[in-house]
Amino acid sequence: MRIAVVAMGKIGLPLAVQFADADPAHEVVGVDVNAATVEAVNAGREPFPGEAHLADKLAELVPAGRLRATTDYADAIPGADAVVVVVPLFVDEQTGAPDFAWMDAATASLAAHLTPGTLVSYETTLPVGTTRGRWKPMIEELSGLTESPDEGSDGFWLVFSPERVLTGRVFADLRRYPKLVGGLGPEGARRGTAFYEAVLTFDERSDLARPNGVWDLGSAEAAEMAKLAETTYRDVNIGLANQFARFADTVGIDVHQVIEACNSQPYSHLHQPGIAVGGHCIPVYPRLYLSTDPDATVVRAAREANAAMPDYAVSRAESLLGSLEGLRVLVLGASYRGRVKETAFSGVFATVDALRSRGAQVLVHDPMYADDELAAYGWTPYAWEPGEPGDPVDVAIVQADHPEYARLGAADLPGLRLLLDGRRVTDPARFTGVPRLTIGGGEQPAS
């Protein structure tokens, strides 16, 4: 097959690699508006760090001529058997409304060069009804082709098949989880299923109700909702855990022991509380769901509860120390989670804002970011390497669970008066003499 992948980001590029690696006869072309990304791919280099096996696969597939990239839709789209779209969908920070600008532009560009017989699959998470109500009429109008054409006539087929992978382990997740497909009609669903069966392989899983593989959900709308539901469940679950954690703090209970006890029973699956819920998925997709179901009060309450956690964490530090005015407060971690160089909806933003609103002098450290990268966000970088003491600080707040912070100790942070571990990754024994707070863990006084 000739396959085009639109957007060579942290999901799109590994997908393109997977497709090219599935069969030596496949020709895969990635299209991206970022010339630097295209240049890196065509040189066989990974344009971003942290994705397991990506560098090795690029070094093999690109020189072999099985994968290339371009900025030109006219080069990538015509003649493709399948076009897979993984362009980001943004959400307005204030209103939660989806911003389709980038996806609209990409859809218009691919439609202008679409040729008959092509399968178009959107993998970007979408509000329910978007594939049928937005992309179908747009592509039909701009391409002059009909979706799900009658036999003997020219047209294209459109499906929705959500990505269900986590950055850093995309190739493993592609094998681990069923690939969901929803078409606008039976022939589109059949073609979508056949395409993904040709480019993916799956682990055997005895825990599933049916064999692992490509699952046709019957409609694009069902596939759209499945992705929103599975991610919104996580946000709601974390919101509940954070509510339990806040109550536990007021009564002096370690909520982590409570959660461990609850989850020993097979009908309880409580997640872990923490200082923030970040990333492209969990904070975003509940808002996409709410955009089509505004009466989902449980979803809205959980999203609000999770968004309030950074300020809650800072208020706990304030309640112990009194005013934070003029104190040097170090935020450990700009990334939204450990081992990932990505600040999408990271808790660092709200944490820094909450500290600055209280008059603190804020410093930020992250082992994955250079000082100039942190400064570009408007933060004061903090220089620290494991095993070497940094400059004096009054308070340290762990915002991301980078492995370096598990080795952090009081000796690394001279003058430390309080540690607030928002991810519960530090070792209490390394902070003898310093009060240590966790989310839902009560206060561990200096000893």
C-alpha angles and dihedrals in degrees: 000000000000107000129187121200116197112213121021098215132130091297102027097053096051088047091053089049091049092051093048092046093050095074131005088223094061118101112205125191122185120202123201136163091224109090092195091057091049091049092050093049093048089051089054092247127130109244092208132032131237106049109124114239094357097113093050093048093048090050089055103038103041097054088045090059094241096116133032138155136222141177091220119092089193087063097045108037111045113091095010116146089206135015117199117196120206101160114149120258112210129209126213108249094219106036101025090227116147116252108213097180097113094040093047091052093048092046092051091050095049092044091054090060101032116130127203120278097030125141111219116199124185114206098172111107109257141185112263111277098023098112094053100031102040114018099039097057093039094052093043093051097046098039099039088226129121123237113234093006125201116264111283096022130101121256147110138255125235128202139166117225113167122218109241101184137112121229111252094035105043097134093050092047092050088060096040104052131054114255109238119213130183123180135192090237140004097269093050090049090050092050092045091050092048092049096053092043087057096052104034136061124197139214117239111254122187091186095071125092090230133018117293112256139080112346120199106212094193100246142029089244093058091050091048092051093045092061093045092046097050093051096040088053089061093050092049092046092050089047089056091048090050091051090052090047094053091050091047090054091056094052100035099250125143100234092194091066088048092051092047089052093047093049092054084078112074096231096058120079104166115173125219125272121232149160095273147357110225144161136078095293123037098044093040110042096058086059090052088051091048090052088069099028106038091167092067094115095171091055092047094048092050092049091051092047093052094045089055095056100091091055090045091054092050091048089055090056089047093051091055100042101028116225117016090202109139095357119136105239121187120206110203111209132025094189119089090236140005123286093013124105096213132110099190106148088339118175089235091085097055092039093054091045092050091050095046091049087059093051098254123151101238127208126180130207130184125164091214096055130069118228093254091053091053091045090054088066089056095257131129107241120229117215114221135143123187110268094021123092116239129211118297118281133177099211135019123197119193106216101163128038099232110163091238089069092058086068094047118120140178090261089063092059110047116208094018112167099174139014118201108190105197092180101039093233103123125094112244090209090065092059101057108161094021124096111241126201129191132183104270094355100100119227121314102203124217111277 
